[in-house]
């Protein structure tokens, strides 16, 4: 039998030609498979994108506690008088909040909570801070428990505006952590003070004027504990007591009325929504500086 006629025998030329044909077929199959794969992924991507758009349009993010819907600047229309200009139109952007909340903080507890931050004010505290609470903030509030913030732009606190009361602020409203007092006051002014409708000087004067005197119960019991009822009586049952872990006194809050001009007035009963800040129970502990 002729070996050339054997089906098992394939010449080098025939083998090469057959290999090329097989490779071509395999290449075409790979291309077809890749195209099908790409088309499938494109369709899946379109479906996923549609689902995401629908889900995003129907999901409502909950409103955070500190978010407040503030008045927006009214639109200037053709209803203005002929002689009116943008410069002499009085835009009323004031926030009609309901009351103030004054916060008085207990410095030793603040320092204990921040004991790993190496604050100079905590490692070398003022002696006054051991026996007296200091101002933590004067906050314009609404009766529903929301507070006003960032109301009329980004007005910078001018040091010259509060120069005359700076010594009192350093003593009664200090930056306990870094001792950079001006940066603390600047933050409070831009975030909350602007919402008071008061001038810079009047806002900080108001905080000093309504500051609560630290009762003897706190001044003489540094590092000890007492029943909650004792502290309630010391503040005439008008204070909200805020504690770390419901036991370590951190802050005392007072609700105050306001005048039509925006100045704080006398202590009032807090609305129920704000009373939720009160969380101290049983025995109250006074921390010491770390």
C-alpha positions in Angstrom: 0.0 0.0 0.0 1.3 3.4 -1.0 2.1 5.4 2.1 1.1 8.6 0.3 -2.4 7.3 0.0 -2.7 6.4 3.7 -5.2 8.6 5.5 -2.7 8.8 8.3 -0.1 10.4 6.2 -0.2 14.2 5.9 2.5 16.0 4.2 4.2 19.0 5.8 2.4 21.3 3.3 -1.0 19.7 4.0 -0.4 19.8 7.8 0.4 23.5 7.6 -2.6 24.2 5.4 -4.9 22.3 7.7 -3.5 23.9 10.8 -4.1 27.3 9.3 -7.7 26.5 8.5 -8.3 25.2 12.0 -6.6 28.2 13.5 -8.8 30.4 11.4 -11.9 28.7 12.5 -10.9 28.8 16.1 -10.1 32.5 15.8 -13.5 33.2 14.3 -15.2 31.3 17.1 -13.2 33.2 19.7 -14.2 36.5 18.1 -17.8 35.5 18.0 -17.7 34.4 21.6 -16.1 37.7 22.6 -18.7 39.7 20.7 -21.5 37.8 22.4 -19.9 38.4 25.8 -19.5 42.1 25.2 -23.1 42.5 24.0 -24.3 40.6 27.1 -22.3 42.8 29.5 -23.5 45.9 27.7 -27.1 44.8 28.1 -26.5 44.0 31.8 -24.9 47.4 32.4 -27.8 49.2 30.9 -30.2 47.3 33.1 -28.2 48.0 36.2 -27.9 51.7 35.4 -31.7 51.9 35.0 -32.2 50.2 38.3 -29.8 52.6 40.0 -31.5 55.7 38.6 -34.9 54.5 39.7 -33.7 53.6 43.2 -31.9 56.9 43.6 -34.9 58.9 42.5 -37.2 57.1 45.0 -34.9 57.0 48.1 -35.2 59.8 50.6 -32.3 60.5 52.9 -33.4 61.2 56.5 -32.9 64.7 57.7 -30.1 65.0 60.2 -30.7 66.6 63.6 -28.6 69.7 62.9 -30.0 70.4 59.4 -32.4 73.3 59.3 -34.2 74.7 56.3 -33.2 78.3 56.3 -34.9 81.1 54.4 -33.5 81.7 50.9 -32.9 85.1 49.3 -36.1 86.3 47.7 -36.0 86.5 43.9 -35.8 90.1 42.5 -38.5 90.5 40.0 -39.9 93.3 37.8 -42.2 94.3 40.7 -39.4 96.5 42.1 -39.9 100.2 42.1 -38.4 101.9 39.1 -35.8 103.6 41.3 -34.9 100.4 43.3 -31.6 98.7 42.7 -30.2 95.5 44.0 -28.0 97.5 46.4 -31.0 99.2 48.2 -33.3 96.2 48.4 -33.5 95.0 52.0 -33.3 91.2 51.9 -34.6 89.8 55.2 -32.6 86.6 55.8 -33.0 86.5 59.5 -34.0 83.3 61.1 -37.0 83.4 63.4 -35.8 80.8 65.9 -37.8 80.2 69.1 -35.4 80.1 72.0 -31.8 79.7 73.1 -30.0 76.7 74.7 -27.0 77.7 76.8 -24.5 74.9 77.3 -22.1 74.9 80.3 -19.4 72.2 80.1 -17.4 70.4 82.8 -13.8 70.7 81.7 -12.4 67.6 83.5 -14.9 65.3 81.7 -14.0 67.0 78.4 -10.4 66.3 79.0 -11.0 62.7 80.0 -13.0 62.0 76.8 -10.0 63.5 74.8 -7.2 62.1 77.0 -5.4 60.6 74.0 -5.2 64.0 72.1 -2.5 65.5 74.2 -4.3 68.8 74.6 -2.1 71.4 76.4 -5.2 72.8 78.2 -5.8 69.3 79.7 -2.3 68.5 80.7 -1.9 71.9 82.3 -5.4 73.1 83.1 -6.4 76.3 84.7 -7.2 76.0 88.4 -10.6 77.7 87.7 -11.6 74.8 85.5 -11.4 72.3 88.4 -14.2 74.0 90.3 -16.2 75.9 87.7 -18.2 75.0 84.6 -17.4 77.1 81.5 -19.5 78.2 78.5 -19.9 75.5 75.9 -22.1 77.6 73.5 -25.2 79.7 73.1 -27.3 78.0 70.5 -30.4 79.4 68.7 -33.0 76.6 68.7 -36.4 75.8 67.4 -39.1 74.2 69.6 -39.0 71.0 67.6 -35.4 70.3 68.8 -33.6 71.5 65.7 -31.0 74.2 65.9 -30.1 77.0 63.5 -26.6 77.1 61.9 -24.7 78.8 59.1 -27.5 81.3 58.5 -26.3 84.4 56.7 -23.2 83.5 54.8 -19.7 83.1 56.2 -19.0 86.3 58.1 -15.7 86.2 59.9 -15.4 87.1 63.5 -13.4 90.3 63.9 -11.1 90.3 66.9 -11.5 94.0 67.3 -15.3 93.5 67.7 -14.9 91.6 71.0 -11.6 93.2 72.2 -13.2 94.8 75.2 -14.6 91.5 76.6 -11.7 89.2 75.6 -10.4 88.7 79.1 -13.8 87.6 80.3 -14.3 85.3 77.4 -10.9 83.7 78.0 -11.9 82.9 81.5 -15.5 81.9 81.1 -15.6 80.7 77.4 -12.1 79.2 76.9 -10.8 76.7 74.3 -9.9 74.1 76.9 -8.1 71.8 74.5 -5.7 73.9 72.5 -6.1 77.3 74.2 -6.6 78.9 70.8 -9.6 80.8 72.1 -10.1 82.9 69.0 -10.5 79.9 66.7 -13.2 78.5 69.1 -15.1 81.8 69.2 -14.8 82.1 65.4 -16.3 78.6 64.9 -19.2 79.4 67.3 -19.9 82.7 65.6 -20.0 81.4 62.1 -22.0 78.3 63.0 -24.5 79.7 65.5 -23.9 83.3 66.4 -24.8 84.6 63.0 -28.2 83.0 63.4 -28.9 85.1 66.6 -29.5 88.3 64.6 -27.2 90.0 67.1 -23.9 91.8 66.4 -20.7 90.0 67.1 -20.2 92.0 70.4 -23.8 91.6 71.5 -23.8 87.9 70.9 -20.7 87.2 73.1 -21.8 89.7 75.7 -25.2 87.9 75.9 -23.4 84.6 76.5 -21.5 86.2 79.4 -24.6 87.8 80.8 -26.7 84.7 80.9 -23.9 82.4 82.0 -25.0 80.2 85.0 -23.0 80.4 88.2 -21.5 77.0 89.2 -23.3 75.7 92.3 -21.3 74.8 95.4 -22.2 71.2 94.9 -19.9 71.0 91.9 -17.3 73.5 93.2 -16.7 71.5 96.4 -17.1 67.9 95.1 -14.3 67.6 92.6 -13.6 64.0 91.8 -16.6 62.7 93.9 -20.2 61.7 93.3 -23.7 62.6 94.4 -27.3 61.8 93.7 -28.8 63.3 90.6 -31.6 64.9 92.7 -29.0 67.0 94.5 -27.8 68.6 91.3 -31.4 69.1 90.1 -32.1 71.1 93.3 -28.9 73.0 92.9 -30.1 74.3 89.5 -33.7 74.8 90.7 -34.9 71.9 88.5 -34.4 74.0 85.4 -31.3 72.3 84.0 -30.9 69.4 81.5 -28.1 67.2 82.7 -26.0 65.6 80.0 -23.6 62.7 81.0 -21.1 60.4 79.4 -22.3 56.9 79.8 -25.3 58.3 81.6 -23.2 58.9 84.7 -20.2 61.2 84.2 -21.3 64.8 84.1 -20.3 66.4 80.8 -22.6 69.4 80.3 -25.5 71.2 81.8 -28.0 72.9 79.5 -30.6 75.6 80.0 -33.4 76.8 77.8 -33.9 80.6 77.6 -36.4 82.8 75.9 -35.5 85.5 73.4 -36.5 89.1 72.7 -37.8 90.2 69.3 -34.4 91.5 68.5 -32.8 88.2 69.2 -31.2 88.6 72.7 -31.6 85.8 75.3 -33.9 86.4 78.3 -34.7 84.4 81.4 -34.6 80.6 81.9 -37.7 78.8 80.7 -38.9 75.2 80.7 -37.4 73.3 77.8 -39.7 72.0 75.0 -40.1 68.2 75.1 -38.0 67.7 72.0 -35.0 69.4 73.7 -35.6 67.6 77.0 -34.4 64.5 75.2 -30.8 65.8 75.6 -31.1 65.0 79.4 -29.6 61.5 80.0 -28.1 61.4 83.5 -29.4 58.7 85.9 -28.8 57.7 89.5 -25.4 58.7 90.9 -23.6 61.4 89.0 -19.8 61.3 88.9 -17.4 64.2 88.6 -14.3 63.4 86.7 -10.8 64.6 87.4 -8.2 65.9 85.0 -6.2 63.0 83.5 
